[in-house]
Amino acid sequence: MARAAINIVGETGALFDITSLGGKDVDSYRSGVGVYCVTGTLGMVPFPPLDQGWGYSLHPSENTAKVDIVFAEGLLTVTVTMDGEPYDLKTMVTLHILVPDIPLEEVPPLPPVVVDPVEVAQAEIVRLRAIADYSIASLQDAVDVDEATDAGMAALKAWKKYRVALSRVPEQPDYPQTIEWPHVPA
């Protein structure tokens, strides 16, 4: 058995949508004022997390409505009352139900993930460039205010050479299939 969440339109009882980890052969209808019937389910399930309510939720504007749910002979019947009288919801009721599992042979295979090697390489260049830019910024600030040390100057030069090397990665002969990444300054 699998979980599903369905939204039923209060005015008509029509199935608005279904989100399912299993079968989707679920239908709904309104059989009278405040009475909604749902077929194709295996009954209600606790709404996750299990300790925070059972099987349904209402729009906050109608949260004072009373909801009774009965599952018998394959029919899930949801009865809504307000102030003791049958009540057609103005919005929707969301039900958390059990549905039959989908047989594995009916589960469509996922389409293959196509990875564009150019996009992957460019994303890595952008990532590495951001690291270089961050490292260069503080070193360059020290130079700009005449507070750079010899070690800082050497580090600045190394990071700038690294950034230039990154900009030349797309010029490599086997780019993007084979990339020789420049070494990150220490």
C-alpha positions in Angstrom: 0.0 0.0 0.0 1.1 3.5 -0.8 0.2 7.0 0.4 -1.6 9.6 -1.6 -3.0 13.1 -0.9 -6.0 14.2 -2.8 -7.8 17.6 -2.8 -11.6 17.5 -3.2 -13.5 20.6 -4.2 -16.1 21.4 -1.6 -18.8 22.8 -3.9 -18.9 19.9 -6.3 -17.0 17.0 -4.7 -14.8 16.7 -7.8 -11.3 15.5 -7.5 -9.1 18.6 -7.9 -5.8 16.8 -7.9 -3.9 13.8 -6.5 -0.3 13.4 -5.4 0.4 9.7 -5.1 3.3 7.3 -4.4 1.0 4.5 -5.7 -2.1 4.1 -7.8 -4.0 7.1 -9.1 -7.3 5.4 -10.0 -9.1 7.6 -7.4 -12.3 9.4 -8.0 -14.6 11.5 -5.9 -18.2 12.9 -6.0 -20.6 14.8 -3.8 -23.6 12.6 -2.8 -25.4 15.3 -0.8 -24.8 18.4 1.3 -21.5 18.0 3.1 -21.1 14.4 2.0 -18.1 13.5 -0.2 -17.5 10.0 -1.5 -14.1 8.8 -2.7 -13.5 5.5 -4.6 -10.2 3.8 -5.4 -8.7 4.1 -1.9 -7.8 1.6 0.7 -8.8 4.0 3.5 -7.3 6.8 5.6 -3.7 6.9 6.9 -2.2 9.1 9.5 -0.8 12.4 8.2 2.9 12.5 8.7 4.3 13.1 11.2 2.1 10.5 12.7 1.4 12.4 15.9 -0.1 15.5 14.3 -3.5 14.6 13.0 -5.3 12.0 11.1 -5.9 11.8 7.4 -7.4 15.2 6.4 -6.9 18.9 6.6 -9.1 21.8 5.9 -8.5 25.4 4.8 -8.0 27.6 7.8 -11.1 29.6 7.0 -13.2 26.4 7.6 -11.2 24.8 10.4 -14.2 24.9 12.7 -16.1 22.4 10.6 -16.4 18.8 12.0 -15.3 16.0 9.7 -16.3 12.4 10.1 -14.7 9.8 7.9 -15.9 6.2 7.3 -14.3 3.6 5.1 -16.5 0.6 4.3 -16.9 -1.7 1.3 -14.3 0.2 -0.7 -16.0 3.6 -0.3 -14.5 6.4 1.7 -17.2 8.7 2.9 -16.4 12.1 4.3 -19.2 13.9 6.1 -18.8 17.6 7.0 -20.9 19.5 9.4 -20.8 23.0 10.8 -22.8 24.0 13.9 -24.4 20.5 13.8 -25.7 21.0 10.2 -24.5 19.4 7.0 -22.0 21.8 5.4 -20.6 22.1 1.9 -17.0 23.3 2.1 -16.4 26.6 0.3 -12.8 25.6 -0.4 -11.4 22.0 -0.4 -10.6 19.1 1.9 -7.3 17.4 1.6 -7.4 13.7 2.4 -4.4 11.6 3.1 -5.3 8.1 2.0 -3.9 4.7 1.2 -4.0 3.6 -2.5 -2.9 0.4 -4.1 0.8 0.0 -4.9 1.7 0.4 -8.6 3.1 -2.9 -9.9 6.8 -2.4 -10.7 6.3 -3.3 -14.3 3.9 -0.3 -14.6 6.3 2.2 -13.2 7.8 4.1 -16.1 11.5 4.2 -16.1 13.1 7.6 -15.3 14.4 9.3 -18.4 18.2 9.2 -18.6 19.9 12.2 -17.1 21.7 14.1 -19.8 24.6 16.0 -18.5 26.1 18.6 -20.7 29.9 18.5 -20.1 30.3 22.1 -21.1 27.7 23.2 -18.5 29.5 21.1 -15.8 32.9 22.5 -16.7 31.6 26.1 -16.8 29.9 25.7 -13.4 33.2 24.4 -11.9 35.1 27.3 -13.4 32.6 29.7 -11.9 32.9 28.0 -8.5 36.7 28.1 -8.6 36.7 31.7 -9.8 34.5 32.7 -6.9 37.1 31.2 -4.5 39.9 33.0 -6.3 38.0 36.3 -6.3 37.4 36.0 -2.5 41.0 35.3 -1.8 42.3 38.1 -4.1 40.0 40.8 -2.6 41.6 41.0 0.9 45.1 40.6 -0.5 44.4 43.4 -3.0 43.0 45.6 -0.2 46.2 45.3 1.7 48.1 46.4 -1.4 45.7 49.3 -2.0 46.3 50.8 1.5 50.0 50.2 1.4 49.9 47.5 4.1 50.9 44.5 2.0 53.6 42.2 3.2 56.1 40.3 1.0 54.2 37.1 1.7 50.9 38.9 0.9 52.2 40.2 -2.4 53.4 36.7 -3.4 50.0 35.2 -2.5 48.2 37.9 -4.5 50.3 37.2 -7.5 49.8 33.4 -7.2 46.0 33.9 -6.9 45.9 36.2 -9.9 47.9 33.7 -12.0 45.4 31.0 -10.9 42.5 33.2 -11.9 44.1 33.8 -15.4 44.7 30.0 -15.7 41.0 29.4 -14.9 40.0 31.8 -17.7 42.1 29.8 -20.1 40.6 26.4 -19.3 38.1 26.4 -22.2 41.1 26.9 -24.6 42.5 23.4 -23.7 42.5 21.1 -26.7 40.2 18.4 -25.3 37.9 20.8 -23.3 35.4 19.9 -21.9 36.0 16.1 -22.0 39.4 16.3 -20.5 40.4 19.2 -18.3 43.7 19.9 -16.7 42.7 22.1 -13.8 45.2 24.7 -12.5 46.6 24.1 -9.0 45.0 26.1 -6.3 47.6 28.4 -4.6 48.6 27.3 -1.1 
